[in-house]
Amino acid sequence: MNNKKLNIFNKIYPLYAGLSADLLFWIAIDTLFLTVVKGLAPAQISLLTSISTITCIVLQLPFLKIIKKIGNTNSVRLGSLMLLLSSVLLTFGPNYIFIAIGKIFYEMSFTFQNMNSAILKNNLEIQKRDKDFIKIKTQANTVYAIVTMIISFIASPMFNINHYFPMICCVLFCLICFVLSFNIIDFSKLDKTDVSKKKVKIKYSKIVISLIISYALFYPIVNSGQSEGKLFIQQQLLLDFNVETTALIIGWILSASRIIRVISNILFNKIYDKYKEKVGVMLPVLLAISIILMIVGSFIANNIILKIIVMSLGYVILLFIRDPFKVYNQELALNNVDKEHQQSLLTLLELARRIVRAIISLSFTAILVHNPMIVVIVILLILSILEIIVGIRLYKMIKGKR
């Protein structure tokens, strides 16, 4: 074992995982860039998401076979390369087809990138530092939260200076991550699955099934809560303010949510040390509370300041709980499956999330044709209550296992 390389991995992992968690800069100006620079209509932009999501759902199982064959180390490098290719195609793609391919690469990259969690888990076990998984993943999320917070303040001014300026920075960040990925190495014997061995299917215990359901529900609810919630707040503000003031208030809310996201990642390790498995119930409860606050805030009519504060607090909570849940869920998943099935379970979690996200997205699109936004928000509340039930069930099973 090369201790020097392991030490390099320990130092680089939080930076790499943080910077490669998404397409930096792109996520801040995506719709603006596609509309202004590429000249796409809203329907075309929406179609890009549908095409890329469906493609990834269809290819998820073939991707798993590739991951098992090439191993965790090469999977992370391939994911980083896909992210780089995606940034190049989205920035310089001359037509819709190239942009669509770029969006597909973008979605595909995360399936392979997810293996960096398995690499971290395996390398920590080699060093007998198993309990540091949440600590290091939280450090990575903190890097991501701080960088995206800074980008949220500077992306628009950069876009105004030159429309391609933010996206060139995006490409540069992806190139840096691709170079860093060559230091993300799985030093364990579990890097690759021995395809010559008789295949043993993953054991779907009650804990594993509940984990999959919990993950598949939580993230689509949070994603929809962010997108639909922001639109819901915007609609409510437009009842009392003009477009310019509404845009300004929404900007303040988004900036506050980014700051809160940084704080949540800084605090989560201490929160987990204190409450352990209870966070699996606490986070879904906070999810339901966030949606309740947006609903309650919308009915406040005689105090506009209170209305803004209550609805904004609901939105901000979504960003507070987003990263901690993923860290906790992945750690729990890797602890409750055989080592040779880590790749399968991480891929399955991503597949379940994508399927539920696609179903919810298409359903909400159909519902909003003839119904107001409040209907969608209430449905999200119902789903969040289901998530609490799953979380409680999962907590009881984990406690019973001890």
Salt bridges, closest charged atoms under 4 A:
GLU107 OE2 - LYS103 NZ 3.64
GLU107 OE1 - ARG354 NH1 2.83
GLU125 OE2 - LYS339 NZ 2.27
ASP132 OD2 - ARG129 NE 2.92
GLU277 OE2 - ARG402 NH2 2.35
ASP323 OD2 - ARG261 NE 2.86
GLU331 OE2 - LYS121 NZ 3.78
ASP338 OD2 - HIS341 ND1 3.99
GLU350 OE2 - ARG353 NH2 2.47
GLU350 OE2 - ARG354 NH2 3.46
